[in-house]
Amino acid sequence: MTAIHWTKARQQIQELIQQPRFGLFSDFDGTLAPIAPTPEAVLIAPAARQHLSDLAAELPLVALISGRRAGSLQAKVGLEGLVYIGNHGLEQWLDGKVVGLPQAAAFRAALEQAHAEIQAVLPPGAVAEDKGLTLSIHYRQTPDPRQFVLTRGVQIHDIAQQHGLVLFTGKMVLEVRPPVEVDKGTAFRDLVLEHKLSSALFLGDDISDLAALQAAAALRSGGIAAYGVGVQSEDAPPEVAAHADYQADGVADVEQLLAFLLAARQASV
């Protein structure tokens, strides 16, 4: 299945958001904010931030689910009334602090050891970011990113495995995580059920978002009208479009979608 552009499904999306118990969920980097050379340089567009603020005032739930640390995510967006889930579902921003899952925190020593060993084999331009419960190896700035994956990727995989950790891939990033059965899909599903939503929309652009797109389909089979939007870009994995229900053409198009959602919601009250 290939996702259709969201403008071709306006009526269906409008019906979703006009349900009283509708929730909006989104990834951050590459979805609400353009990808930048470094995670620190990423900035959310003012229009997208304003739309999120307005939608949070209208909806039962607006949640951001990101691979970033929950504290970094909250700092980048800086809005009250949103739920901030970080580290692919392993932690949440609650009452002004980050709360992580104990089962993930149990692997902290293993992550520290893996971090030191990975750091020792990284070439110039690659950075190993310690995110507390996970590690992110960013290689966008290496001279040959493809060659980095072919060579260093195997080394990093072996180091992770030796310490009982798991390696995942993303856009110009390798993720080392604890072997805990939590991801963006479980975070999405759990929030939908916790908030007793009858409909939901998830927006994402990368491999790590596939779990949430697949969770949307599973929720539909259980009677909840959950759908996924795949955000396209030059380096978007083809699997995103294959598993999404709808498509948005980049961050600017996501802003247009948010504006449409807000107008549709306000028209229903």
LINFEN-V717317 format. One line per field, one symbol per residue. ss: DSSP state (H for helix, E for strand, L for the rest). phi: phi as a letter, one per 30 degrees, with the letter a starting at -180 (. if undefined). A space follows every 10 residues. Layout:
ss: ???
phi: ???
This chain:
ss: LLLEEHHHHH HHHHHHHLLL LEEEEELLEL LLELLLLLHH HLLELHHHHH HHHHHHHHLL EEEEELLLLH HHHHHHHLLL LLEEEEHHHL EEEELLEEEE LHHHHLLHHH HHHHHHHHHH HLLLLLEEEE LLLEEEEELL LLLLHHHHHH HHHHHHHHHH HHLLEEEEEE LLEEEEEELL LLLHHHHHHH HHHHLLLLEE EEEELLHHHH HHHHHHHHHH HLLLEEEEEE ELLLLLLHHH HHHLLEEELL HHHHHHHHHH HHHHHHHLL
phi: .cdcddddbe ddddddddde ccbcbadcdi ccbddbebed ddbddedddd dddddddccd abbcbbdddd ddddddcicd iccccchhjd abdbhibdcc deddddcedd ddddeddded cddejcbccd cicbbbccbe cdebeddedd cdedddedde ddcicbcbca dhacccbddc dbaddddded deddchdcaa bccabbedde eddddddddd dcjcdcbbcc ccadcddddd ddcddbbbcj ddddeddddd dddddddcc
